[in-house]
Amino acid sequence: TATAHLINSFHTPQGAKLAKKQVRMLGKFFSLSFLWSFFQWFFTGGDNCGFSNFPTFGLKAYQYKFYFDFSATYVGVGMICPYIINISVLLGGILSWGIMWPLIETKKGDWFPADVESSSMHGLQAYKVFIAVAIILGDGLYNFCKVLSRTLSGLFVQLRGTSSRASFTVEEDPTASPYSPKQSYDDQRRTRFFLKDQIPTWFAMGGYIIIAATSTAILPHMFHQLRWYYILVIYICAPVLAFCNAYGAGLTDWSLASTYGKLAIFTIGAWAGSEHGGMLAGLAACGVMMNIVSTASDLTQDFKTGYLTLSSPRSMFISQVIGTAMGCVVSPCVFWLFYNAFDDLGLPNSEYPAPFATVYRSMAKLGVEGVASLPRECLVLCYAFFGVAILVNIVKDSLPSRWGRFVPLPMAMAIPFFLGPYFAIDMCVGSLVLFVWERVDAAKAGAFGTAV
């Protein structure tokens, strides 16, 4: 909806004038950010060197990843993200790297072997990863249940409304939406325009069947552990889950694609078992499920934007197909570029650590091997933080909105448990810049904050 209003505003003289100023501001700060990164590059002599590893708060704090790394990227992300996200991330970093990990380190030789490497999943690393997984799963489960209940109740209300208003709607306007009989002229025009260019059902069904057949044939050759019947089951179940996700995202603006992906990890991983490569099968199945389910909500959101901007659904769909085809070429090329440029791509302490890769792999390991491989007290802490994540969400939703907005978000708190709080400090600096700017000149901050 916000995107549609932005696009519509470009087609007014006032909107075009503002857009020009925003582009100018974008260019100015793009240049400053580029030059700052270029300047930093001259002072980097190798790994753990330069501005990005400056011990801002002292060497002891640096050891526990409390430092400002002068990253323009994360400062910019902090300006875009709501204040509560940045505060939640910082609180998660203080709780984990400031309190919990130093305390658990004192249990070395008791809770876990003293001679294991820092990156071993039989040592401190297991606590970092699995407690983060527990928080993410707790938060995901709560929001899944909340969104699903709202989806079902919304569907029930709409179905009842359709049956009770059917005769009234047909008499008034055959193209009007059955859920809003008193539509404005603009909405009636949008509905007529949107429905006249519909994508045929046979085309949608046929396309899905062809893609399902292609995936079922090709994917087992790419991932030998992923049997053809696993993929077939996913494609049979996915449309129902995709509909729930798209409808839920429309009601709550929250896509739960990652939650459905985790469901695939645990079910397919357990079905395959550890002896037949269950970990890899679960992760590959997660990729298939997430693509289907997230595409459903993303495409529906794009159609909403198209509906509000009087765009043809067919032209939008063709644009999506062209974009996807380009992505099939561009994405592997970009990945290959990174893969060749960085020897340590994806490793925990590298420049690009890919934290969720470790989290998802650990979920797959848990689904296949069970909890017996975890160090002592790790499971108890996981249960505790799983419960806390649900409890925090319940408190947040039960409080009035003016107080509930101050309750931190468990999902955001979980990210620094594994990565460290250094990027949270950058994001909070971005929040502070925006906060001061809004106090000085609220109108300019609202117009140019995102561009900066």
Disulfide bonds with the S-S distance in Angstrom:
none
